């Protein structure tokens, strides 16, 4: 295999003011499947994820719980870390916390470089702020004086002397970036959305907080009175994990591919890119923007009692089936509605009765009627292009179309009957099925690595494997 370029892949860092969300689990599984796919293509891969641990909301929550902010994030980070093995994420994946010492130093260096470029300045300013978003809001973003994303949260008006980031300076540079990289943001309509936002004009925004008001953040270099705004600190994680700034060349990893949700479009594809431009650093390679997951048509929330946690999914379906459900049945770009009833249906129809049953039938016939394991060649027939465009669902739809065709082949040709009258013909049929199953298993490697491994081993040993997927009870 020829030398392939290293691939750096990262999720956003979820904010640890509550338990891990199914939306983040989906983002993580996508990034992992994409990383595994890149590995299969011969790339060296750096997969990054972690937690965003500073800012007002965490400060407030910690106080409610009677803990220090550090104690509070330490208590919550456990569930986020555990999510990696729980979802079968590559064991070599990196996990960064924005409270890590090295990350804080990198964030300060980012600040110094933006400031050296005259893009950070001090000014007094009245700000409208949504605590729910941890973002300042312009009047045009408010509906009846409220944040449309947090209609029950009061908008705060604050007057303070803060440091500002000269975002306005980067309007043209950002538009140029989007124009010269027509797939910079995927899907296309999200690129159009951010383009429109940038074309509408950019306002400088405050990137510091007075320590007297909110001290839980990375200290602003050479100013005792301020901490950095949480976004400014957290976004730097994408490069701090490569060993920057000590490694000026990012150890060869940056720039990379970023996975994010649609609520992160502006931060990832405009703010972060402007910060990189200001610091004289390369922009991201590409940004994938996913949709939301709703339940019964509503956003999941504690108060509605419709939250589905990733741990509940793995407890009910297991790691591999959870990966399958999130990668195939959650649309990569559009919002998807998920209910336990539907999840159960997909699991039973496509895994228990689909892939699981088909594997058992074929390998039972092979074990009984073939004298030796079928010789298979390692070629992956996976629709490569589709995964390069993050079409997880389309690739899996294709694999399941193959599974359906194999089921039909068995029904039509009945090799288990033919074997009684024409053993040679029946063996040919079974061998064909085993080769097709081998192809299915190879295509499944990035999505369901353990399952693929079990099927490939069964083919090698010419032996029916243990049940792949347990039937749901009750
Ligand atoms: Zn809001």
Boltz pocket constraint, residues with backbone or C-beta under 6 A from the ligand:
constraints:
  - pocket:
      binder: B
      contacts: [[A, 130], [A, 131], [A, 132], [A, 133], [A, 134], [A, 147], [A, 148], [A, 149], [A, 150]]
      max_distance: 6.0
